Amino acid sequence: MREYVIYRHGLNEVNQAPSRGLPEKMPVLRLRADSPEEACRLAESQVSLLEGQSLSAEPADVVDAKVNNLDLKAEALERLDNPA
């Protein structure tokens, strides 16, 4: 089993409102499953989905690596702006 990050796609004023600054693709849950498809099926009972919305799943280790890489880039840029 692998851990997945579940994303909800689709804007809706009730649960993913652009007026509140929420994105079209938003992480809503992490869970363990055997496949992305199973992760989405499990998530359907745990997150709200309204008309025009759908779910997708990405491996959490891949998502975490992307986030960590962005953090490292931001830190490097900050060091360039503020040399010791």
N, CA and C atoms as an extended XYZ file, in Angstrom:
252
Properties=species:S:1:pos:R:3:atomname:S:1:resname:S:1:resid:I:1 pbc="F F F"
N         0.836       -1.192        0.000 N   MET     1
C         0.000        0.000        0.000 CA  MET     1
C         0.871        1.241        0.000 C   MET     1
N         0.351        2.258       -0.630 N   ARG     2
C         1.080        3.503       -0.784 CA  ARG     2
C         0.203        4.656       -0.275 C   ARG     2
N         0.846        5.711        0.174 N   GLU     3
C         0.086        6.889        0.594 CA  GLU     3
C        -0.126        7.800       -0.612 C   GLU     3
N        -1.343        8.339       -0.722 N   TYR     4
C        -1.703        9.223       -1.824 CA  TYR     4
C        -2.226       10.551       -1.303 C   TYR     4
N        -1.970       11.604       -2.076 N   VAL     5
C        -2.591       12.904       -1.845 CA  VAL     5
C        -3.769       12.975       -2.795 C   VAL     5
N        -4.935       13.253       -2.254 N   ILE     6
C        -6.154       13.355       -3.051 CA  ILE     6
C        -6.410       14.823       -3.347 C   ILE     6
N        -6.673       15.108       -4.619 N   TYR     7
C        -6.992       16.461       -5.065 CA  TYR     7
C        -8.442       16.519       -5.522 C   TYR     7
N        -9.124       17.607       -5.158 N   ARG     8
C       -10.458       17.876       -5.699 CA  ARG     8
C       -10.279       18.914       -6.799 C   ARG     8
N       -10.878       18.649       -7.944 N   HIS     9
C       -10.828       19.551       -9.095 CA  HIS     9
C       -12.216       20.160       -9.292 C   HIS     9
N       -12.254       21.427       -9.589 N   GLY    10
C       -13.515       22.084       -9.898 CA  GLY    10
C       -13.909       23.098       -8.845 C   GLY    10
N       -14.236       24.282       -9.315 N   LEU    11
C       -14.620       25.357       -8.399 CA  LEU    11
C       -16.106       25.291       -8.081 C   LEU    11
N       -16.443       25.637       -6.842 N   ASN    12
C       -17.827       25.697       -6.402 CA  ASN    12
C       -17.872       26.625       -5.198 C   ASN    12
N       -18.836       27.510       -5.166 N   GLU    13
C       -18.920       28.483       -4.071 CA  GLU    13
C       -19.119       27.823       -2.702 C   GLU    13
N       -19.633       26.604       -2.672 N   VAL    14
C       -19.905       25.936       -1.392 CA  VAL    14
C       -18.632       25.376       -0.759 C   VAL    14
N       -17.809       24.667       -1.541 N   ASN    15
C       -16.671       23.976       -0.928 CA  ASN    15
C       -15.307       24.292       -1.541 C   ASN    15
N       -15.271       25.080       -2.591 N   GLN    16
C       -13.987       25.412       -3.217 CA  GLN    16
C       -14.168       26.718       -4.002 C   GLN    16
N       -14.387       27.761       -3.255 N   ALA    17
C       -14.798       29.039       -3.843 CA  ALA    17
C       -13.609       29.880       -4.311 C   ALA    17
N       -13.618       30.273       -5.571 N   PRO    18
C       -12.565       31.166       -6.048 CA  PRO    18
C       -12.618       32.531       -5.350 C   PRO    18
N       -13.798       32.922       -4.890 N   SER    19
C       -13.929       34.204       -4.181 CA  SER    19
C       -13.172       34.193       -2.853 C   SER    19
N       -12.869       32.998       -2.337 N   ARG    20
C       -12.071       32.877       -1.109 CA  ARG    20
C       -10.611       32.562       -1.449 C   ARG    20
N       -10.271       32.647       -2.726 N   GLY    21
C        -8.895       32.420       -3.141 CA  GLY    21
C        -8.513       30.961       -3.287 C   GLY    21
N        -9.488       30.062       -3.323 N   LEU    22
C        -9.178       28.642       -3.443 CA  LEU    22
C        -8.915       28.269       -4.907 C   LEU    22
N        -7.972       27.363       -5.146 N   PRO    23
C        -7.594       27.005       -6.517 CA  PRO    23
C        -8.547       25.991       -7.143 C   PRO    23
N        -8.442       25.806       -8.449 N   GLU    24
C        -9.255       24.823       -9.162 CA  GLU    24
C        -8.856       23.401       -8.769 C   GLU    24
N        -7.579       23.188       -8.494 N   LYS    25
C        -7.076       21.882       -8.049 CA  LYS    25
C        -6.547       22.071       -6.638 C   LYS    25
N        -7.187       21.379       -5.676 N   MET    26
C        -6.851       21.606       -4.272 CA  MET    26
C        -6.663       20.275       -3.535 C   MET    26
N        -5.546       20.135       -2.805 N   PRO    27
C        -5.386       18.921       -2.002 CA  PRO    27
C        -6.415       18.911       -0.872 C   PRO    27
N        -7.077       17.758       -0.704 N   VAL    28
C        -8.131       17.677        0.307 CA  VAL    28
C        -7.959       16.529        1.295 C   VAL    28
N        -7.044       15.577        1.004 N   LEU    29
C        -6.957       14.398        1.861 CA  LEU    29
C        -5.683       13.626        1.540 C   LEU    29
N        -5.185       12.914        2.535 N   ARG    30
C        -4.116       11.915        2.349 CA  ARG    30
C        -4.661       10.596        2.856 C   ARG    30
N        -4.404        9.532        2.112 N   LEU    31
C        -4.804        8.208        2.577 CA  LEU    31
C        -3.961        7.133        1.919 C   LEU    31
N        -4.050        5.920        2.488 N   ARG    32
C        -3.301        4.776        1.981 CA  ARG    32
C        -4.226        3.928        1.120 C   ARG    32
N        -3.697        3.487       -0.028 N   ALA    33
C        -4.470        2.648       -0.945 CA  ALA    33
C        -3.505        1.872       -1.829 C   ALA    33
N        -4.057        0.905       -2.556 N   ASP    34
C        -3.240        0.091       -3.460 CA  ASP    34
C        -3.015        0.743       -4.812 C   ASP    34
N        -3.844        1.738       -5.171 N   SER    35
C        -3.716        2.393       -6.478 CA  SER    35
C        -4.354        3.775       -6.411 C   SER    35
N        -4.051        4.638       -7.371 N   PRO    36
C        -4.702        5.951       -7.403 CA  PRO    36
C        -6.225        5.836       -7.540 C   PRO    36
N        -6.664        4.857       -8.325 N   GLU    37
C        -8.101        4.668       -8.518 CA  GLU    37
C        -8.787        4.284       -7.200 C   GLU    37
N        -8.160        3.372       -6.457 N   GLU    38
C        -8.724        2.976       -5.168 CA  GLU    38
C        -8.708        4.163       -4.203 C   GLU    38
N        -7.646        4.940       -4.234 N   ALA    39
C        -7.559        6.116       -3.360 CA  ALA    39
C        -8.720        7.070       -3.632 C   ALA    39
N        -9.029        7.291       -4.891 N   CYS    40
C       -10.149        8.177       -5.235 CA  CYS    40
C       -11.479        7.583       -4.796 C   CYS    40
N       -11.655        6.283       -4.969 N   ARG    41
C       -12.903        5.634       -4.528 CA  ARG    41
C       -13.079        5.773       -3.014 C   ARG    41
N       -12.012        5.551       -2.262 N   LEU    42
C       -12.087        5.692       -0.808 CA  LEU    42
C       -12.366        7.131       -0.393 C   LEU    42
N       -11.762        8.065       -1.098 N   ALA    43
C       -11.915        9.485       -0.764 CA  ALA    43
C       -13.329        9.994       -1.018 C   ALA    43
N       -14.034        9.392       -1.964 N   GLU    44
C       -15.388        9.852       -2.291 CA  GLU    44
C       -16.320        9.844       -1.083 C   GLU    44
N       -16.061        8.957       -0.128 N   SER    45
C       -16.919        8.904        1.061 CA  SER    45
C       -16.428        9.841        2.171 C   SER    45
N       -15.294       10.517        1.935 N   GLN    46
C       -14.710       11.355        2.988 CA  GLN    46
C       -14.652       12.838        2.657 C   GLN    46
N       -14.812       13.188        1.397 N   VAL    47
C       -14.771       14.602        1.001 CA  VAL    47
C       -16.041       14.940        0.222 C   VAL    47
N       -16.421       16.196        0.266 N   SER    48
C       -17.618       16.598       -0.472 CA  SER    48
C       -17.269       16.820       -1.940 C   SER    48
N       -18.134       16.316       -2.786 N   LEU    49
C       -18.017       16.523       -4.228 CA  LEU    49
C       -19.345       17.066       -4.723 C   LEU    49
N       -19.293       18.185       -5.400 N   LEU    50
C       -20.502       18.791       -5.934 CA  LEU    50
C       -20.454       18.747       -7.460 C   LEU    50
N       -21.527       19.173       -8.076 N   GLU    51
C       -21.617       19.131       -9.533 CA  GLU    51
C       -20.403       19.789      -10.178 C   GLU    51
N       -19.826       19.095      -11.152 N   GLY    52
C       -18.673       19.622      -11.871 CA  GLY    52
C       -17.344       19.375      -11.188 C   GLY    52
N       -17.351       18.661      -10.068 N   GLN    53
C       -16.104       18.384       -9.356 CA  GLN    53
C       -15.715       16.919       -9.504 C   GLN    53
N       -14.406       16.675       -9.429 N   SER    54
C       -13.881       15.313       -9.523 CA  SER    54
C       -12.657       15.187       -8.625 C   SER    54
N       -12.188       13.959       -8.469 N   LEU    55
C       -11.013       13.689       -7.642 CA  LEU    55
C        -9.900       13.097       -8.490 C   LEU    55
N        -8.670       13.344       -8.059 N   SER    56
C        -7.506       12.664       -8.620 CA  SER    56
C        -6.577       12.347       -7.454 C   SER    56
N        -5.641       11.426       -7.691 N   ALA    57
C        -4.709       11.030       -6.641 CA  ALA    57
C        -3.302       10.974       -7.197 C   ALA    57
N        -2.349       11.454       -6.400 N   GLU    58
C        -0.939       11.393       -6.757 CA  GLU    58
C        -0.183       10.777       -5.583 C   GLU    58
N         0.845        9.989       -5.864 N   PRO    59
C         1.635        9.405       -4.768 CA  PRO    59
C         2.177       10.513       -3.852 C   PRO    59
N         2.005       10.339       -2.554 N   ALA    60
C         2.411       11.366       -1.589 CA  ALA    60
C         3.912       11.625       -1.626 C   ALA    60
N         4.714       10.578       -1.867 N   ASP    61
C         6.165       10.807       -1.888 CA  ASP    61
C         6.563       11.712       -3.045 C   ASP    61
N         5.867       11.607       -4.172 N   VAL    62
C         6.145       12.473       -5.322 CA  VAL    62
C         5.728       13.911       -5.011 C   VAL    62
N         4.540       14.063       -4.427 N   VAL    63
C         4.046       15.393       -4.059 CA  VAL    63
C         4.977       16.039       -3.045 C   VAL    63
N         5.366       15.275       -2.015 N   ASP    64
C         6.251       15.811       -0.983 CA  ASP    64
C         7.602       16.220       -1.559 C   ASP    64
N         8.127       15.444       -2.502 N   ALA    65
C         9.413       15.781       -3.122 CA  ALA    65
C         9.307       17.093       -3.889 C   ALA    65
N         8.192       17.292       -4.593 N   LYS    66
C         7.994       18.550       -5.332 CA  LYS    66
C         7.948       19.733       -4.369 C   LYS    66
N         7.205       19.581       -3.273 N   VAL    67
C         7.081       20.656       -2.286 CA  VAL    67
C         8.434       20.951       -1.657 C   VAL    67
N         9.168       19.906       -1.288 N   ASN    68
C        10.491       20.094       -0.691 CA  ASN    68
C        11.436       20.780       -1.664 C   ASN    68
N        11.347       20.428       -2.935 N   ASN    69
C        12.197       21.055       -3.945 CA  ASN    69
C        11.869       22.542       -4.078 C   ASN    69
N        10.581       22.881       -4.058 N   LEU    70
C        10.190       24.294       -4.117 CA  LEU    70
C        10.700       25.050       -2.898 C   LEU    70
N        10.625       24.416       -1.724 N   ASP    71
C        11.123       25.057       -0.503 CA  ASP    71
C        12.629       25.316       -0.600 C   ASP    71
N        13.365       24.352       -1.139 N   LEU    72
C        14.817       24.529       -1.297 CA  LEU    72
C        15.133       25.663       -2.258 C   LEU    72
N        14.365       25.755       -3.343 N   LYS    73
C        14.582       26.835       -4.309 CA  LYS    73
C        14.307       28.189       -3.672 C   LYS    73
N        13.219       28.272       -2.906 N   ALA    74
C        12.883       29.525       -2.235 CA  ALA    74
C        13.963       29.909       -1.229 C   ALA    74
N        14.459       28.922       -0.507 N   GLU    75
C        15.520       29.175        0.474 CA  GLU    75
C        16.792       29.664       -0.221 C   GLU    75
N        17.131       29.056       -1.349 N   ALA    76
C        18.320       29.479       -2.101 CA  ALA    76
C        18.163       30.906       -2.604 C   ALA    76
N        16.985       31.240       -3.103 N   LEU    77
C        16.743       32.604       -3.580 CA  LEU    77
C        16.822       33.608       -2.437 C   LEU    77
N        16.300       33.211       -1.274 N   GLU    78
C        16.349       34.092       -0.113 CA  GLU    78
C        17.799       34.360        0.288 C   GLU    78
N        18.638       33.350        0.212 N   ARG    79
C        20.055       33.525        0.562 CA  ARG    79
C        20.746       34.468       -0.413 C   ARG    79
N        20.348       34.415       -1.673 N   LEU    80
C        20.935       35.329       -2.667 CA  LEU    80
C        20.534       36.774       -2.367 C   LEU    80
N        19.291       36.958       -1.905 N   ASP    81
C        18.812       38.294       -1.596 CA  ASP    81
C        19.391       38.839       -0.296 C   ASP    81
N        19.788       37.943        0.619 N   ASN    82
C        20.263       38.344        1.931 CA  ASN    82
C        21.587       37.645        2.266 C   ASN    82
N        22.675       37.964        1.563 N   PRO    83
C        23.938       37.291        1.847 CA  PRO    83
C        24.415       37.609        3.276 C   PRO    83
N        25.049       36.647        3.882 N   ALA    84
C        25.502       36.801        5.266 CA  ALA    84
C        26.690       37.724        5.387 C   ALA    84
